[in-house]
């Protein structure tokens, strides 16, 4: 097994990606499937991404919270609305919806949630549940792509006709999750 296929090294790289936003998590999500298969890749991706998201939440909450809240200025009301939504609707559902939203990058959502009252249990559970659907699809696409590339290299091109879930379905689910998260937060804030 080469370094690129080492599950531990992959998890470290993905944890850094989830905590910092670089490299983009979608690239590592696809790589997880290509390197480790759809099921194992999904598990590795979700565990390491959740650990990176937790690291961002804790670092922001413990080290950057006061400084950043002072600089938010007019946007502080949006953070307060998110906090009210968490109090009213429950942290788990809000975190899941934020994680399902393609409009909200993982690191940004983690930092935003650090300014709220979300506790670590619902935050971590919501992150895992919210990351699962898209992560599984991306890992499946990575695994399918690796299989097609291997078939093409061996001369067996066209052996696999079945592709990943259609992109429009993924996009539609993401748009619905974004609208639900926006509606829930807006309903509580308004």
Buried (B, 14 or more C-beta within 10 A) or exposed (E): EEEEEEBEEBBBBBBBBBBEBEEEBBEBBBBBBBBBBBEBBBBBBBBBBBBBBBBBBBBBBEEBBEEBEEEEEEEEEBBBBBBBBBBEBBBBBBBBBBBBBBBBBBBEBBBBBBBBEBEEEBBBBBBBBBBBBBBBBBBBBBBBBBBBEEBEEEEEEEEEEEEBBEEEEBEEBBEEBBEBBEEBBEEBBE
